[in-house]
Amino acid sequence: MSKFGFDSTADDVLEACDLSGRTVLVTGGYSGLGRETARAMAARGAHIILSGRDATKLGAAADDIAEATGGRIDTLVCDLASLQSVRAAAEEANEHFDKIDLLINNAGVMACPLSRTADGFEMQFGTNHLGHFLLTNLLMPLVERGDSPRIVNLSSRGHHIDRVHFEDPNYESREYDKWQAYGQSKTANILFAVGLEKRLAGRGIHAFALHPGGIQTNLGRHMSEKDMADLIERIRQSAEESGQEPQGFKTIPQGAATTCWVATTDELADAGGLYCEDCHVADQDDEDRMGGVRSYALDADNAERLWAMSEKMVGETFAY
């Protein structure tokens, strides 16, 4: 379906795009994939709202991107591990901005030791899913004023590791495993897109999830050398068992390509609730360890169950 693939970069994908007049909010926007996504879109004329928890880093990144692209770059301080911070950020955004055409839920934490958000949630589930769940819903007035708006959730092939454990998402009664917790949060990112699509497609708003690829960014800041060696060995074994060549790591520009493709391609203009990888829509597959999306991550009942649980956890309901 797409002429782009594993080796494509964000600039490759956006080469023919004119994003003038488009407003793009990127969470986790001052480093790694978020920063590259913001830079590439700013270079094509987009107005960028960089969001992150560190105001100093946000300001520095905004200045660098503006200097490199000549684009308009605004900042929004938001700590996704604090519902209070999320609410404050959403209030500020709704007061200061006119619209959001593309909402890129890029921020995340991976494989961290057991820790809790400010509200007591397991850190990966709380940050990667619940923070984005609340922020996205509170920003909906801006998204609804967007032009053909899209919501893009960065998930991961890590969703293959585990499904959402609705009976104990916060590891209150089961032994913590950092990779299973990561997998649970990434499955939630996909189910959230499915839930959004069901509620918003009739309003012309479409939602997607994606795997950016394996990229060495500060997302892996909690990983030890042994963790990285184990991860590489796991990838090698998965490829061997699948009879495929193992994929290497992508560069950051390559890693941002699928985000940019999903956010802008005309090929997805009337679609949504999909999971993409390497700049194409992935097949549903419960066996392939090297690709595809697990059926439990696209299951409509799971998506509804997650939505209801998430509303209860953030203490707020959202009806569309």
SULNOR-V794463 format. One line per field, one symbol per residue. phi: phi as a letter, one per 20 degrees, with the letter a starting at -180 (. if undefined). A space follows every 50 residues. Layout:
# SULNOR-V794463
phi: ???
This chain:
# SULNOR-V794463
phi: .deebgefdgfgfegeeddgnedcdcemedblfffffffffffdofedde caedffffffffffffffdmeecdcbfbdfebffffffffffffeddeac ecddeefacclefgbcfgdneggfffefdfgfgfggffeggfffefelfc dcdfdafgfffaeeeffafdleccffcfffffggffffffffffffgged gfenddcbcbdfoececfgefeeeffgffffffffffffffemcffeefe ffgffeffgffffcfffdgddrmddcblmbffffbecfedrndfffedff ffffffgfffgffembdcdc
